[in-house]
């Protein structure tokens, strides 16, 4: 019998099926669910989350895990890695009572709906009770999981295992001065060479056609995925061959949706590159959000904003949008690489993006520790934003209500975006050290790059910790040098 057909591995697959059913309902909630159905959908998601949790903490699961561990002789490296990660997940899951898991699922489903409405109206007080409830749940979870020096450690572990808040804070403190200097210089350079693409409209239908062609060209398989429209772009995996991307459209600038698609397609390529036969097992799962984000940022920025990419694709963009016909490629490149201090994170450029993460990371730590009250979030946000960017957001819709993460219960999540930026540059530098990848990249042929990523990152699943995976792929532990060099070369 294959070691991956043993009982514990079958239970892990069953658990993945239940979770994927919930993910399908969650995707529908964000794309097509009628507003009046939000309450029932919360009940559905809560029930599925409870069943999945009950299975993952059951006596049967524990006995089968222990039996597999006792039988393991260490000769099968992947099997041993799966057991190691299943043990970590089990030990973490068993510390949470089913009641708490169900309560969190129901609370997040309602909070996501409340957030969407509050964001439309720029009405933080309408969302505040939901955030307060989710924050209380997050603290309960942190206390049950246990932590080193602060409760945020326990939350961060759920997204980026084998690290700590202090380690991330130390990294951010180390690079913050360089990031601020690069951002200030990049913004000043962009102001001196200001350029904007010709006025719209850029029809949504034409954007959709171009976006799909480009996603296909970088390797996204539309027989195993699709693109839909949502308030907040995201990628979600509903099965080993079912990856859903979303974006949003701006008829004044087609690049907003295009870069959203490139970003989410990067996530999707990672998901589709995981070992299909191992779906539900750690070896068939992404290792961390910092690695996941490295894939989206690599395709969005290192590929999608490169000279080589647009030398190949600009003629198609001109054909799709005739108003570009008299707009030189050089000017277009200035447009897509412009740096400006924007209040919106998802529309921020490379040069200023990480400052948004520094802000959120700091506020989240204060929220979780209790040193910042929910009612004071708008004021604290605006004050911190003004200190980093020099101005305050015009309203809460462009400030503390812009991101979906808190409504999803995603406290501890934001730091992984900047970790992903650092990882993307390090991976890209290592990939382009391969002459085959570098030669093809110069011709806007990305098949060798995708093949390299499949081998170095995707195929490993979660069998290595994030730092170990980076070292195996690039020859060194995660480091900011390649990222700072990339920003300096592109923007300064």
C-alpha positions, 0 to 999 in steps of 0.5 A: 500500500502506498504510504499516502493511502494510509488512514491519516492521509485519507482523513487529511484528504477528507478534511480538504474536501470539506474545507474546499466546499466552504471555500466554494461558498466563500467564493460565491459570497464574494462574487454572486451571493444576493445581499439578503442571503448573507445570514444563511450563508454564514450558517452554512460556512459555520457548519462546514467549518465546525465539521472540518474542525471536529474531524481534524481534532477527533480521537480517530485523527489523533490515533491514526496520526500516532499510528503513522508516526510510530510506523515511520522509519524516516526513509521516505522524506516526503512522508516524514515531512507530511507527518511532521506538518500534520502533527504541527497542524493537529497540535494547533487545531486541538487547542481550539474548541469547536464552539470557537471555530463555529463562532469565528466562521459565523462572525467573519461571514457577517463581518465581510458583508458588513465591511463591504457595506461600511466601505461603500458608505465610509462608515467605520462605526458600522463595521467597528462592532464586527472588528471588536468581536473578531479581535476578541476571538483572535485574542482567545485563539492566541491565548489558547495557542500560546505564544512567546513574547506577545499574542501576535506571535500566535496569529502570525504563525498561522500565516508564516510558520517558523517565524516571530513578531520580533523577527519580522519587526526587526527586519522591517526596522532594518529596511524601513529607512531604505524603503522610505528613502527609495519611496521619496526619491522615486516619487520626486523623480516621477513628479519631474517626469509626470506622464499619464496614459490617454483618457479613457474610456477603456471598455471593460470587455476589451480589458477582459479579453486582454487580461485573459490573453496575458494570463494564458501567455504566462501559463495560467490554465483557463480549463482549470480556472476563471476570472470574475469581478469583486470589490477586492481582488483575490485568488482562491483554490476550490480544488486541485484543478479549480483556481478562481481569480478576481479583479476589479475594473477602472475604465479610466486606466486598464492597467489597474485590472491588468496588474490585478490579474497578473498578481492573482494569476501568480497566486493561481500559478502556484496553486496549479503547480502544487502536486495535484495527487497530494491535494489535502496533504501538506506536500500538496499545499502552499507553505506560507503566505510569504512564499505565496505572495512572492509568486504574485509579486514576481509575475506582477512586478518583475515580469509585468512591469519589465521592458521585455514584457511590454515590448511584446505586449504593447502592440496588443494593448494598442490594438485593444485600446486605439487611444494608445496609438500615439502614445510611445512605449517609453511614456507608457513604461513611465506611467506603469512605473510611476511612484506616488503616495496613494492612500490605497494599498492595492493600487500602490506602486512598488516603490511605496507599497511596503510603507502601507504594510509597515503601517498595518503591521504596527496597528495590528500589533497594537490592536491585538495587544490591547494598546489600541482600541477599535474605536480609535482605529480611524484616528490612529490610522490617519495619524500613522499614514500622515507620518509615512506619506505626508497626508491623511486619507480623505475618508475611511473608505480610502483609509482603515476600511479599504482592506478586506482582511480584518473582516475575514479575521485575518489579523497577522496576515499583512506582514506576509505581503512585504515578506513576499516582496523580499522573497520575489526579488530573491527568487527572480535573481536566482531564476535569471542566473539560469541562462535558459531562463534569462534568454527566454525572459529577454524574448518575453517567453516565460515558460522556462521561468515557470518551469524553474518556479515549478521545480524550485518552489511549487513542487515542494508544497509545504514540506519545507519551512519558508526560510528553508525553501528559500535557501534551497531555491536560491542558495541563501536564507531570506534577505532584503538585499535583492529587493532593495537592489531591484527597487533602486535599479528600477526607480532611481 
